[in-house]
Amino acid sequence: MTREEKSIAIENLTAQLAGTNIIYVSDISGLNAETTSNLRRACFKAGIKLEVVKNTLLAKAMEASANDYGDLPTVLTGNSAIFISDVANAPGKIIKDFRKKSDKPVLKGAYINSEVYIGDNQLDALATIKSKEELLGEIIGLLQSPAQRIISALQNKFAGSEEETEA
């Protein structure tokens, strides 16, 4: 790879990093072609971009980015692939699902909304993070609950007063 090709690759990675707040870095080495293809297909269906990257280029792109990736560049050893998503828990769920069948992919770290997570031991926590849509659904449910109780109470009160007038 020439110096010019490297600088173009760094610019592309920097642009990708700038366009998202959710990045998972994992090791997918050792996966056979069929499993890798299945992983890519699952990522595509979930709206996740999966890309194998060179560690040095990703580290330089992280340096050039406006985001603070903290210690995340320290995990860039061996083979690395990045999962870029709009949903915080989607890559974690896919990695966890694939781990049911094999020991890969191994989570190296993640950057989610300015928070840095290092190590494979963070996978369970990351897979259970609620998405924006899930949180909004819960909030709407909580806001509707008191109104539904009031309507139910009023309906019961009016139903009771109608029974008294009929008797």
Sequence and secondary structure as in RCSB ss.txt:
>XXXX:A:sequence
MTREEKSIAIENLTAQLAGTNIIYVSDISGLNAETTSNLRRACFKAGIKLEVVKNTLLAKAMEASANDYGDLPTV
LTGNSAIFISDVANAPGKIIKDFRKKSDKPVLKGAYINSEVYIGDNQLDALATIKSKEELLGEIIGLLQSPAQRI
ISALQNKFAGSEEETEA
>XXXX:A:secstr
  HHHHHHHHHHHHHHHHT SEEEEEE TT  HHHHHHHHHHHHHTT EEEEE HHHHHHHHHHSSS  TTGGGG
  SSEEEEE SSTTHHHHHHHHHTTTSS SEEEEEEETTEEEESGGGHHHHHT   HHHHHHHHHHHHHHHHHHH
HHHHHHHHHHHHHHHH 
